[in-house]
């Protein structure tokens, strides 16, 4: 298969983007440098906060910033674009409208992956930012494949946000007790699968062994990134 250059809009946050890049390398079947994927990575750490843009309704600054990025990647000849940030996918229709380059939809691909990997699953717990939860981005994708989305209680959602913003984004590995409280809450609500729908939680997963029914949206994005770039996923 013909190799295609991959564009990446990262920096949301920087550590999550570095893990994404490392996973793409690790999961590309390659015996030498030249067999890896050509990538253009924009680590746009100063990107306006996505959750805040959703909460305030002031999308202009975020869309202007990410719009410059997609146009730059298009000009550099990228065939596909990956955005390792779940919350930003709320804006995906508007971002896609800015470029003719296909943007990999991590949300839809994750929902389809749950259906494939857990065919008996019915209820899926969503661990994500307030922005992602509030917009129903994953709710719609999960319902489209016949799954019931479930969110943590108000108190446990505070644990999720603390884990993301106060721990991982601050450079810590994350407090496992916070995760365990959220997991237990979603389990009590009858969830068969837990979806890690924030790339900071993907970083958290690197430091802790999580139950097998936890699916990481970033892992799905990595797989699609490798395959669509014409490489073999391993």
N, C-alpha and C positions, 0 to 999 in steps of 0.2 A: 504494500500500500504506500502511496505517495506520502512523504512526511510533510506536515504543515506546521507553520510557526504559530505558537500559542501566545496570546497576550494575556497578562494578568494585572488586574487592578488590586493591589494589596495595600498594606499599611493600616488595615481596619480590623484588628490592631496588628502591629508589626510582628509580634511573636507568633501570632496565628499564621501570618503569611509565610514566615520562615518555616514553620512546620509543614505548611502546604507544599512549599517548594521541595523540602526534604522528602516528603511522601511521594511526590511525583517522581523524583529521582529513584527512590527506593523501589517503586512499583513499575518502573520502565524496564522491560527486558532488554538489557544492553550489555555487550561485552567490551565495549570501548567507548571513548568520549563521543565519537561521531555517530553512535547509535542512539544517543539520547535526544530529547526533543529540544529544538530551538525555541527559546522563550524570551519574551520581553516582559520584565516585571517592573511595574511602577509601584514603588512603595510610598503611597501618598498618605503619610502619617498625619498631615495637617488637615485631612478631609474633615469637614464638619460632621459632628456626631449624628449618626443616623436616627437613633431613638429620639433625640431631641428635635430633629427635623420633623419627625412624625408627630410628636407630642404638640409642638408649637404650630404646626401647619406651615411653617416657613421653610419651604423646600428649595427656594431659589438658589441659595448659596451652595447647597449640596449638589444639586443638579448641574449647576454651572461648572463646579469643580470636576465632577465625574464625567461631564460632557467633554471637557478638554482632554481627559484621559482616553476615552474611547476613540476620539478623533485622532489622537496621537498614535494609538495602537493600529488603527486602520491605515494611517499614512505609512507606518512601518511594515506593512504587509502581513499583519496577523490574520490568520484564517478563522480563528475562534478566540473568544474572550472568556476568561474565568474570573469571577469575583468571589474570593473566599471571605464573604461576609454575608451571613444569612439575613440580617435586618435590611440590608440594602436591596434585597430582592423585592421588597414592597414596591420599589420604584422601577422595577425591571422593564415594564412596558414603556415607560418614558425614556429610560436609558437606551433600550433597543431601538427606539424611534430615531435616535441620534446617529445611528450607524447601520451600515449594511452588513457588518460583520456579525455572525451569529454569536449571541451570548449564551453560554451554557446555563440552563435553568436548574440550579441546585435544588430548589424546592420541589419542583415536579419530579425530578429524577430520584430524589430521596423517597418520595411517596411511592413511586413505582417500585423502588428497590425493596421497601418494606413488604409490599404485596408479594414480590417474588420470593424473598427470603423467609418470610413468616406467613405462609399461605393460610394458616388457621387463625391468624391474629384478627381481632375485632376492634380493640381499643388501644389507641396510641397516646402515650403521655409526651407532651411537648415541653422540653426544657429550653427556654429561649429568653431573649430580652423582653422587656415590657413592650417595646416597639413592635417586635415580631408577633407577640401574643395579641396585642391590641388591634392590629390590622387584620388578623385572621389569615395571614399569608399561608401558613401551613394548614390551617383548618380547611381551606378550600381545596388544596391539593390532596389532602388525605381523604376528604369526602368524595372527591372525584374518582378515587379508586376503591370506594366502598368501605373505608375505615372511619371509625369514630374518633375525632380528636378530643383529648382531655388535657386540661391545664392544671397546674398546682393550685392549691388553696392560696388565698391572699398572703397568708403568713409565710408559706413555703416559697412563694414567688419572690418574696424579699430575700430569701436565702439564695435563690438563683441569681438575682441581680447583684447581691453582695459577692458571690463567688466570681461573677464575671468582672465587675467593676472594681471592687475593693481588693480582690485577690489576684486574679490572672492579669488583668490590665495593669495592675500595680507591680507586676513582676514576680509575684509569689506563685507557688505551685497550686495553691487552693486548699481550702479546709474540707477534708473528706467528710466531716460530720455534717456540713451543710448539704452536700450532695446526698448523703444517706437519708437525711430527713425528707428531702424532696422525693427521692426514689420510693421511700416507704409510703409517703402520701399518695403518690400516683398508683402504687401497687394496691393500696387500700381502695382506690377508686376503680379497680378492676382492669388496669392496663396490662396488656400482653407484651407490649414493646415500648421502650423509652427512646425517644428521638433526641439526640444531642443536636439542637438546632441553633447553635451559636459556636462560632469558631474558637472562642475562648474556652468553651467546654471541650473542644477537640484538643486543645493544649492540655487541659486538665486530665484528659484520658491518657496522655503520654506518661503521666506520673503515677497513675493508679490503675489497678486491675478492676475493671468494671464488669458487671454481670453480662452474660452473653446476649441478653435481650436488649442491650443498648446499641442502637445503630447511630453512627456518626455521619452527619450530613457531609462533612468535609471529605470523608473517605469516598463517598459517592461522587463528589466533585472531582476528586483525584482520578478515579477510574474513568470518568467521562473525558477528562482532560487528556489522559494518555491515549485512549482509544480514538478520539476525534482528531488527535494530532498524527495519527497513522502509525503509532507505535504499538507494541504488544504489552498488555498489562500482565504483571506477574504478582 
